[in-house]
């Protein structure tokens, strides 16, 4: 199993966490344990709790961290359940939490996972294979209106309406089962001149279906405030996003946590009683360096934002 996914913004994440040797840290998206390994190397007496819902990631991370097994607790779960996970381990608050929201290179490059338009494979796209719903269920069972909203809202594709229409027309004759079938349907819905100049025509629709299937944006929205609450004073939450929808959620949540007052601006003093939870460390998102982009093209859309719990 090749889970040698190049960890995006690795140095920047490590620096952002202000790691204490005796601290407790959570990796909410363990993956191949690239970030985790660097965190663990800096711990003496501290612990890392690594969470991932992908069985292959859990196996790869367990092997990679075998020499540090006394410093790590690995849990197969979704980071949306972070509070319950920590409670089960008898941990109240932690010194730092980080999540890398990108789909791993392993997931994209393993054809039978069905994440990518580059290989012909069954339409799967599940990050957790214990889930019954697959990408094929979405494309074959969602109404045309539902497909339109998913592709428009999560893929930000201006041809969403036409793509949804073509999917429904095709499946009325035959069930859509493979990635290449879906690619051909999408291509038939987008003008050729756009296909030539606008990148791969299926990219946005595949992203949209993956986000819908794995409830990625809901998980992120439901988790940020909880993760901030689980930090010790001075603890930090570091989040790497890969598209504008995720980044907007993180940016707005951090801003609200820093300045939660809802009083009208004309009020001379705050009377709503909402207290700041801390401060945004990254006024502008941290982007990959030129050197990193030369080594890893998949890092090009990555953005890191960091929040520090009030001391």
C-alpha positions as CSV (number, residue, x, y, z in Angstrom):
1,X,0.0,0.0,0.0
2,X,1.6,3.2,-1.1
3,X,0.3,6.0,1.2
4,X,3.4,8.2,0.6
5,X,1.2,11.2,0.3
6,X,3.4,14.4,0.3
7,X,2.2,16.3,3.4
8,X,1.0,19.7,2.3
9,X,2.3,22.8,4.2
10,X,4.2,20.4,6.6
11,X,6.6,22.9,8.1
12,X,4.0,25.6,8.3
13,X,1.6,23.3,10.2
14,X,4.3,22.1,12.6
15,X,5.3,25.7,13.3
16,X,1.7,26.8,13.8
17,X,1.0,24.3,16.5
18,X,3.7,25.6,18.9
19,X,4.3,22.0,20.0
20,X,5.1,21.3,23.7
21,X,7.0,18.1,24.3
22,X,4.5,17.0,27.0
23,X,1.4,18.3,25.1
24,X,-1.6,16.4,23.8
25,X,-2.4,16.9,20.1
26,X,-5.1,15.6,17.7
27,X,-4.6,14.8,14.0
28,X,-8.2,14.8,12.7
29,X,-7.3,13.5,9.3
30,X,-4.4,11.1,9.9
31,X,-4.0,9.8,6.3
32,X,-0.5,8.4,5.8
33,X,0.7,10.1,9.0
34,X,3.1,12.6,7.3
35,X,2.1,15.5,9.6
36,X,1.7,13.1,12.5
37,X,5.2,11.7,12.3
38,X,6.7,15.2,12.6
39,X,4.5,16.1,15.6
40,X,5.3,12.8,17.4
41,X,9.0,13.3,16.9
42,X,8.7,16.5,19.0
43,X,6.9,14.8,21.8
44,X,8.5,13.6,25.1
45,X,5.8,12.5,27.4
46,X,3.0,14.0,25.2
47,X,0.6,12.1,23.1
48,X,-0.9,12.3,19.6
49,X,-4.4,11.1,18.9
50,X,-4.7,10.3,15.2
51,X,-8.2,10.0,13.7
52,X,-9.2,8.8,10.2
53,X,-12.3,7.1,8.8
54,X,-10.4,5.4,5.9
55,X,-9.3,1.8,6.7
56,X,-6.4,2.0,4.3
57,X,-5.1,5.2,6.0
58,X,-5.4,3.6,9.5
59,X,-3.3,0.6,8.3
60,X,-0.7,2.8,6.6
61,X,-0.4,5.2,9.5
62,X,-0.1,2.3,12.1
63,X,2.8,0.9,10.1
64,X,4.5,4.3,9.7
65,X,4.2,5.1,13.4
66,X,5.2,1.7,14.7
67,X,8.4,3.0,16.3
68,X,6.4,5.6,18.3
69,X,3.4,3.5,19.3
70,X,3.8,4.6,23.0
71,X,3.2,8.2,21.9
72,X,0.2,7.7,19.6
73,X,-3.4,6.6,19.9
74,X,-5.0,5.7,16.5
75,X,-8.7,5.7,16.1
76,X,-10.8,4.8,13.1
77,X,-13.6,7.4,13.1
78,X,-14.7,10.7,11.6
79,X,-13.2,13.8,13.2
80,X,-16.7,15.2,13.7
81,X,-16.8,12.8,16.7
82,X,-13.7,14.3,18.2
83,X,-15.3,15.1,21.5
84,X,-16.6,11.6,22.1
85,X,-13.2,10.1,21.0
86,X,-11.3,12.2,23.5
87,X,-13.8,11.4,26.3
88,X,-13.3,7.7,25.6
89,X,-9.6,8.2,26.0
90,X,-10.1,10.1,29.3
91,X,-8.8,13.4,27.7
92,X,-10.5,16.6,28.6
93,X,-8.6,19.3,26.7
94,X,-5.7,19.3,24.2
95,X,-2.8,21.6,23.3
96,X,-3.4,21.5,19.5
97,X,-5.7,20.1,16.8
98,X,-5.0,20.1,13.0
99,X,-6.9,18.8,10.0
100,X,-5.8,18.4,6.4
101,X,-9.0,18.4,4.3
102,X,-7.5,17.3,1.1
103,X,-8.3,13.9,-0.6
104,X,-5.1,11.9,-0.2
105,X,-2.9,11.0,-3.2
106,X,-3.5,7.4,-2.3
107,X,-7.3,7.8,-2.6
108,X,-7.0,9.6,-5.9
109,X,-4.4,7.2,-7.3
110,X,-6.1,3.9,-6.3
111,X,-8.4,3.3,-9.2
112,X,-11.0,1.1,-7.5
113,X,-11.7,3.7,-4.9
114,X,-13.6,5.6,-7.7
115,X,-12.5,9.1,-6.6
116,X,-11.0,10.2,-9.9
117,X,-12.0,10.8,-13.5
118,X,-8.5,9.6,-14.6
119,X,-9.2,5.9,-14.2
120,X,-12.2,3.8,-15.2
121,X,-13.6,2.2,-12.0
122,X,-16.9,1.6,-10.2
123,X,-18.4,4.9,-9.0
124,X,-17.6,4.7,-5.3
125,X,-15.9,7.7,-3.7
126,X,-16.5,6.6,-0.1
127,X,-13.9,7.8,2.4
128,X,-15.3,5.3,4.8
129,X,-16.2,2.0,3.2
130,X,-18.5,1.1,6.1
131,X,-21.0,3.6,4.6
132,X,-23.6,2.0,2.5
133,X,-24.2,5.0,0.2
134,X,-21.9,5.3,-2.8
135,X,-21.4,7.9,-5.6
136,X,-23.3,5.7,-7.9
137,X,-26.4,6.0,-5.6
138,X,-26.2,9.8,-5.9
139,X,-26.0,9.9,-9.7
140,X,-28.7,7.3,-10.2
141,X,-31.2,8.2,-7.4
142,X,-31.0,11.9,-6.8
143,X,-33.6,14.0,-8.7
144,X,-32.5,16.3,-11.4
145,X,-33.1,19.3,-9.1
146,X,-31.0,17.7,-6.4
147,X,-28.2,16.9,-8.8
148,X,-28.3,20.5,-10.1
149,X,-28.0,21.9,-6.6
150,X,-25.1,19.5,-5.6
151,X,-23.1,20.3,-8.8
152,X,-23.8,24.0,-8.6
153,X,-23.2,24.5,-4.9
154,X,-20.3,22.1,-4.3
155,X,-18.7,22.0,-7.7
156,X,-19.4,25.7,-8.6
157,X,-19.9,24.5,-12.2
158,X,-21.7,26.9,-14.4
159,X,-23.0,24.0,-16.5
160,X,-24.6,22.3,-13.5
161,X,-28.1,22.5,-14.9
162,X,-27.1,20.9,-18.2
163,X,-24.9,18.2,-16.5
164,X,-27.8,17.2,-14.2
165,X,-30.2,17.0,-17.2
166,X,-27.7,14.8,-19.2
167,X,-27.2,12.5,-16.2
168,X,-31.0,12.0,-15.8
169,X,-31.5,11.4,-19.5
170,X,-28.7,8.8,-19.6
171,X,-29.8,6.9,-16.5
172,X,-33.3,6.6,-17.9
173,X,-31.9,4.2,-20.4
174,X,-29.1,2.6,-18.4
175,X,-27.8,2.7,-14.8
176,X,-24.6,4.8,-14.5
177,X,-22.0,2.5,-12.9
178,X,-18.4,3.6,-13.8
179,X,-16.3,6.8,-13.6
180,X,-15.8,6.9,-17.3
181,X,-19.5,6.6,-18.0
182,X,-20.0,9.7,-15.8
183,X,-17.1,11.5,-17.5
184,X,-18.6,10.9,-21.0
185,X,-22.0,12.2,-19.8
186,X,-20.4,15.3,-18.3
187,X,-18.4,15.9,-21.5
188,X,-21.6,15.7,-23.5
189,X,-23.1,18.5,-21.4
190,X,-20.3,21.0,-21.8
191,X,-19.4,22.9,-25.0
192,X,-16.3,21.7,-26.6
193,X,-14.6,25.1,-26.7
194,X,-14.9,25.2,-22.8
195,X,-13.5,21.6,-22.5
196,X,-10.4,22.7,-24.5
197,X,-9.6,25.7,-22.3
198,X,-11.1,25.1,-18.9
199,X,-9.3,22.1,-17.4
200,X,-10.8,18.6,-17.2
201,X,-14.6,19.0,-17.7
202,X,-15.4,16.4,-15.0
203,X,-13.3,17.9,-12.2
204,X,-16.0,20.0,-10.6
205,X,-18.8,17.5,-10.8
206,X,-16.6,14.7,-9.3
207,X,-15.6,17.1,-6.5
208,X,-19.3,18.0,-5.9
209,X,-20.4,14.4,-5.7
210,X,-17.5,13.5,-3.4
211,X,-18.4,16.4,-1.0
212,X,-22.1,15.4,-1.0
213,X,-21.4,11.7,-0.4
214,X,-19.0,12.2,2.4
215,X,-20.8,15.2,3.9
216,X,-17.5,17.0,4.0
217,X,-18.8,20.5,4.4
218,X,-21.4,19.6,7.1
219,X,-18.6,17.8,9.0
220,X,-16.4,20.8,8.9
221,X,-19.2,23.2,9.9
222,X,-20.2,21.0,12.8
223,X,-16.7,20.5,14.1
224,X,-14.9,23.9,14.2
225,X,-16.5,25.3,17.3
226,X,-16.2,22.0,19.1
227,X,-12.5,21.8,18.2
228,X,-12.0,25.3,19.6
229,X,-13.8,24.4,22.8
230,X,-11.5,21.3,23.2
231,X,-8.4,23.4,23.2
232,X,-6.5,24.4,26.4
233,X,-5.8,28.1,26.8
234,X,-3.2,29.0,24.2
235,X,-3.9,25.9,22.3
236,X,-4.2,26.1,18.5
237,X,-6.4,24.8,15.8
238,X,-4.8,24.6,12.3
239,X,-6.9,23.8,9.2
240,X,-5.7,23.1,5.7
241,X,-8.4,23.6,3.0
242,X,-8.3,22.9,-0.7
243,X,-11.2,24.8,-2.2
244,X,-13.0,28.0,-1.7
245,X,-16.1,26.5,0.0
246,X,-14.0,24.9,2.8
247,X,-11.9,28.0,3.2
248,X,-14.9,30.3,3.5
249,X,-16.4,28.1,6.2
250,X,-13.1,28.1,8.2
251,X,-12.5,31.9,7.7
252,X,-16.0,32.8,8.8
253,X,-16.0,30.4,11.8
254,X,-12.6,31.7,13.0
255,X,-13.8,35.3,12.6
256,X,-17.0,34.6,14.6
257,X,-15.1,32.8,17.3
258,X,-12.7,35.8,17.7
259,X,-15.5,38.5,17.5
260,X,-18.8,36.9,18.4
261,X,-20.5,40.2,19.5
262,X,-23.9,40.6,17.7
263,X,-24.8,44.0,19.1
264,X,-25.6,46.8,16.7
265,X,-22.6,48.9,15.8
266,X,-24.3,52.0,17.3
267,X,-24.2,50.5,20.8
268,X,-21.5,52.1,22.8
269,X,-20.8,48.9,24.8
270,X,-21.4,45.2,24.2
271,X,-24.6,43.9,25.9
272,X,-25.1,40.6,24.1
273,X,-22.7,38.8,26.5
274,X,-20.9,36.8,23.7
275,X,-17.2,36.5,24.7
276,X,-14.3,36.0,22.4
277,X,-12.9,32.5,22.3
278,X,-9.5,33.6,21.1
279,X,-7.7,35.1,18.2
280,X,-7.1,34.4,14.5
281,X,-3.3,33.9,14.0
282,X,-3.5,34.0,10.2
283,X,-4.9,37.3,9.0
284,X,-4.2,36.0,5.5
285,X,-4.2,32.3,4.7
286,X,-0.7,30.7,4.6
287,X,0.0,29.4,1.1
288,X,2.5,26.8,-0.1
289,X,5.9,28.1,-1.0
290,X,7.2,28.1,-4.6
291,X,9.5,25.3,-3.7
292,X,6.7,23.1,-2.4
293,X,4.6,23.8,-5.5
294,X,7.4,22.6,-7.7
295,X,7.7,19.4,-5.7
296,X,3.9,18.8,-5.3
297,X,1.5,20.2,-7.8
298,X,-1.5,19.0,-5.7
299,X,-0.6,21.6,-3.1
300,X,-1.5,24.5,-5.4
301,X,-4.9,25.2,-3.9
302,X,-4.0,24.6,-0.3
303,X,-4.6,27.3,2.4
304,X,-3.7,27.1,6.1
305,X,-5.6,29.1,8.7
306,X,-4.8,29.0,12.4
307,X,-6.8,30.0,15.5
308,X,-5.5,30.3,19.1
309,X,-7.6,29.7,22.1
310,X,-7.9,32.6,24.6
311,X,-5.3,32.4,27.3
